[in-house]
Amino acid sequence: MRKALYNILLIFIFSFTISPLLGASSITLSTESVEVKEVVDQENQQHGDSDQTHDQEEAHHAPPGWTVIPFVMLLLMIATGPLFYEHFWHKNYPKVAIALAAIVVFYYLFVLHNTHGPVHALAEYVQFIALLASLYIASGGIMIDIDKKSTPLANVILLLVGAIISNLVGTTGASMLLVRPFIRLNKTRIKAYHIIFFIFIVSNVGGSLTPIGDPPLFLGFLKGVPFFWTLEHNLLPWAFALALLLTTFYVFDKRNKSNYGLSDEEITYTNKIKLIGLRNFFWLAVVIGSVFLDPNVLDWVPAIEYDGQKFSFVREIIMFSVAFFSFRFANKNAITGNEFSFEPIREVAFIFIGIFGTMMPALELVGGFAASPEGSKLISHNTLYWGTGMLSGFLDNAPTYINFLTAALASQGASINNISEVVAFAEGGTFFDSVLDLKAISVAAVFFGALTYIGNGPNFMVKSIAEQIGIKMPSFFGYIIRFSIPFLLPLLLLVWLVFFAFV
């Protein structure tokens, strides 16, 4: 446990020490291609024909197609490692992830002479791991013991409650708070599908109604999307998707007669719910409150202004502090009862170092095409739904959301860095069909995040917790083939048909 904690602390220290060296310009998520487009537009207005020279320079520094190879390699190794070379993978995945990320980062820094991409990737990673680590560790000190008989109805109620709570404490907070009670509730009949549907419902789809619910929606809020916009526009798709998922789960669970050799007569239930470690709810509240400490929204937050942008890691410092103190002063009975381990967050921390480091070229190439004149012609609420969705399943859904929102705004002549234009885009205003465009991006980024283990941060963590407890989970490909394709994709298709296809 101590070794895992030391590893995580080293990652945190590395993140904070390297960012000043790179000259971080912003903690917001964006891509070099989008920034280039905005600079070119400004130069065009101010200096006339100078944009042609600028275009040529930036084209020279654009990442070549082969730079996506490390990202593809990492995805393939995540998928095949636990199946075909398990011992090597579990021993060396941190080295593999860091090495592949280093190849891309060094190419950006020393060949392309591009600091923006690595800086943004680093800032995104720090935001990502600070939130996940603080919520994971703080919730690890809260033990919810549900001493009731596991029934399909009881499971459906818990999943529904988790989906609602995820809009208040985020999909990560709700997942970390409820996954262990959900596993304990089903201790006599637990199977992989319990965890998979938990990921579908609590870790992803559930958090569609507020900016707190899921990282992509929070980024939209920081860019100017009104706080209650998601509740107003995502409510019906949220209810529709949850109804179908919960019904499907109920049918699955109804057919599960497993009790691992134990009869109901051998088990005595008190039908009580016991909470241990209530003090850690305070730490969770601190994390949720600190989420809003963004210098681009609140002027009084200490920040450094660079290149017209403000950046500050005050929020992340608070979150890392919560991670330390919430564990240091946690109720030991809760820690023991939860079988708390640092291994899940350690695994997520290293795997996503690799993902954030290697996915820069993929996001930049996709975002650059979407923002180009050719790509803009293809933009509609339908292409935004499927484009945002499919990439959210295999890239992290937060930067994918920003890329497609940027492209959608650019296609309407608006800028993602102009809050008033983002507000007008969200409300419709003079922008044709823009409400439906934003709805497609928002719903797809959240819903499709459940498509793979890496689509959304909590997915991999829930999987890791389940495996630590001894539940045999499907592999990366197994998750997609056995669950995502037969159950999730039809749902996503129905959501598109009902809410977007014929509008």
HELIX and SHEET records of a PDB file:
HELIX    1   1 ARG A    2  LEU A   22  1                                  21    
HELIX    2   2 GLU A   32  HIS A   47  1                                  16    
HELIX    3   3 SER A   50  HIS A   60  1                                  11    
HELIX    4   4 GLY A   65  VAL A   68  5                                   4    
HELIX    5   5 ILE A   69  PHE A   84  1                                  16    
HELIX    6   6 GLU A   86  PHE A  106  1                                  21    
HELIX    7   7 TYR A  107  VAL A  111  3                                   5    
HELIX    8   8 HIS A  116  GLY A  140  1                                  25    
HELIX    9   9 PRO A  152  LEU A  185  1                                  34    
HELIX   10  10 ALA A  192  ILE A  201  1                                  10    
HELIX   11  11 VAL A  205  SER A  208  5                                   4    
HELIX   12  12 PRO A  215  LYS A  223  1                                   9    
HELIX   13  13 TRP A  229  LYS A  254  1                                  26    
HELIX   14  14 ASP A  264  GLU A  266  5                                   3    
HELIX   15  15 ASN A  280  SER A  290  1                                  11    
HELIX   16  16 VAL A  314  ARG A  328  1                                  15    
HELIX   17  17 LYS A  332  GLY A  337  1                                   6    
HELIX   18  18 GLU A  343  THR A  358  1                                  16    
HELIX   19  19 MET A  360  ALA A  371  1                                  12    
HELIX   20  20 PRO A  373  LYS A  377  1                                   5    
HELIX   21  21 HIS A  381  PHE A  394  1                                  14    
HELIX   22  22 ASN A  397  SER A  411  1                                  15    
HELIX   23  23 ILE A  419  GLU A  427  1                                   9    
HELIX   24  24 SER A  434  PHE A  447  1                                  14    
HELIX   25  25 PHE A  448  ALA A  450  5                                   3    
HELIX   26  26 GLY A  457  ILE A  469  1                                  13    
HELIX   27  27 PHE A  476  TYR A  479  1                                   4    
HELIX   28  28 ILE A  480  LEU A  488  3                                   9    
HELIX   29  29 LEU A  489  TRP A  496  1                                   8    
HELIX   30  30 LEU A  497  ALA A  501  3                                   5    
SHEET    1   A 2 MET A 143  ASP A 147  0                                        
SHEET    2   A 2 LYS A 272  ILE A 276 -1                                        
SHEET    1   B 2 ILE A 304  TYR A 306  0                                        
SHEET    2   B 2 GLN A 309  PHE A 311 -1                                        
END                                                                             
